[in-house]
Amino acid sequence: MKAKSLLLGFLIGGTAAGISTLLSAPASGKDTRKMIKDNKEAVGSQLAELKTDFMELKRSASYASIQGKSHLGEFVSDIKHSVSDWQNAIRPQKLELQRDLQSIEQSLTELENSIRSSKSGSK
């Protein structure tokens, strides 16, 4: 949509510039007609070149989008693989920590029971 607006702006601007030049030029009718013909050909070739450039830009943007999607998929796959490797690498430490936590909980429970029984025996 922006490319169409830009192209329309170029066309309107070029046309306005051409008309104002023709109206303010102190040339004869024959010279003016020749100048209009030359300008028409120049504008036509510039529009053809502009169209080609826009089509190339469109192709480049499409290619970049496709490449971006491809690389993004590879990146996500690499991240998933890395996370999986990391989880496998820390599994032994995780299990060891769980055993240590269970041991601490058991020691706390035994300590609480010991404190309760000593309070009950002293009353």
C-alpha positions as CSV (number, residue, x, y, z in Angstrom):
1,M,0.0,0.0,0.0
2,K,2.8,2.4,0.8
3,A,4.6,1.6,-2.5
4,K,1.5,2.5,-4.4
5,S,1.2,5.8,-2.5
6,L,4.8,6.6,-3.2
7,L,4.4,5.8,-6.9
8,L,1.3,7.9,-7.1
9,G,3.1,10.7,-5.5
10,F,5.9,10.5,-8.0
11,L,3.5,10.5,-10.9
12,I,1.5,13.4,-9.6
13,G,4.6,15.4,-8.8
14,G,6.2,14.7,-12.2
15,T,3.0,15.6,-14.0
16,A,2.6,18.9,-12.0
17,A,6.2,19.8,-12.6
18,G,5.9,19.0,-16.4
19,I,2.7,21.1,-16.7
20,S,4.1,24.0,-14.8
21,T,7.3,23.9,-16.9
22,L,5.3,23.9,-20.1
23,L,3.1,26.7,-19.1
24,S,5.9,28.9,-18.0
25,A,8.3,28.1,-20.8
26,P,8.8,30.8,-23.4
27,A,9.2,28.4,-26.3
28,S,7.3,28.1,-29.6
29,G,4.6,25.5,-30.1
30,K,6.9,23.3,-32.2
31,D,9.6,23.4,-29.6
32,T,7.0,22.7,-26.8
33,R,5.6,19.7,-28.7
34,K,9.1,18.3,-29.1
35,M,9.9,18.9,-25.5
36,I,6.6,17.1,-24.5
37,K,7.4,14.2,-26.6
38,D,11.0,13.9,-25.2
39,N,9.6,14.3,-21.6
40,K,7.0,11.7,-22.3
41,E,9.6,9.1,-23.4
42,A,11.8,10.0,-20.4
43,V,9.0,9.7,-17.9
44,G,7.9,6.4,-19.5
45,S,11.4,4.9,-19.3
46,Q,11.7,6.1,-15.7
47,L,8.4,4.5,-14.8
48,A,9.4,1.3,-16.4
49,E,12.7,1.4,-14.4
50,L,10.8,2.2,-11.2
51,K,8.4,-0.7,-11.8
52,T,11.4,-3.0,-12.2
53,D,13.0,-1.7,-9.1
54,F,9.8,-2.2,-7.1
55,M,9.4,-5.8,-8.4
56,E,13.0,-6.5,-7.4
57,L,12.3,-5.1,-4.0
58,K,9.2,-7.2,-3.6
59,R,11.2,-10.4,-4.6
60,S,13.9,-9.5,-2.1
61,A,11.4,-8.9,0.7
62,S,9.8,-12.2,-0.1
63,Y,13.1,-14.0,-0.1
64,A,14.2,-12.4,3.1
65,S,10.9,-13.5,4.7
66,I,11.3,-17.1,3.6
67,Q,14.9,-17.2,4.8
68,G,13.9,-15.6,8.1
69,K,11.3,-18.2,8.7
70,S,13.7,-21.0,7.9
71,H,16.4,-19.6,10.2
72,L,13.9,-19.0,13.0
73,G,12.8,-22.7,12.8
74,E,16.4,-23.8,13.0
75,F,17.0,-21.5,16.0
76,V,13.9,-22.8,17.8
77,S,15.0,-26.4,17.2
78,D,18.5,-25.6,18.5
79,I,17.1,-24.0,21.6
80,K,14.9,-27.0,22.3
81,H,17.8,-29.4,21.8
82,S,20.0,-27.3,24.2
83,V,17.3,-27.2,26.9
84,S,16.9,-30.9,26.6
85,D,20.6,-31.5,26.9
86,W,20.8,-29.2,29.9
87,Q,17.9,-31.0,31.6
88,N,19.7,-34.3,31.0
89,A,22.9,-32.9,32.3
90,I,21.4,-31.6,35.6
91,R,19.2,-34.7,36.3
92,P,21.8,-36.3,38.6
93,Q,22.2,-33.1,40.7
94,K,18.5,-32.7,40.8
95,L,18.0,-36.2,42.1
96,E,20.8,-35.6,44.7
97,L,19.1,-32.4,45.9
98,Q,15.8,-34.2,46.2
99,R,17.4,-36.9,48.3
100,D,19.1,-34.2,50.5
101,L,15.8,-32.4,51.0
102,Q,14.1,-35.6,52.0
103,S,16.9,-36.3,54.5
104,I,16.6,-32.8,55.9
105,E,12.8,-33.2,56.2
106,Q,13.2,-36.5,58.0
107,S,15.8,-35.0,60.4
108,L,13.5,-32.1,61.1
109,T,10.6,-34.5,61.8
110,E,12.8,-36.6,64.1
111,L,14.0,-33.4,65.9
112,E,10.4,-32.2,66.4
113,N,9.3,-35.6,67.7
114,S,12.3,-35.6,70.0
115,I,11.5,-32.2,71.3
116,R,7.8,-33.2,71.9
117,S,8.7,-36.3,73.7
118,S,11.2,-34.5,75.9
119,K,8.5,-31.8,76.8
120,S,6.0,-34.6,77.5
121,G,8.4,-36.5,79.7
122,S,9.3,-33.3,81.8
123,K,5.7,-32.4,82.6
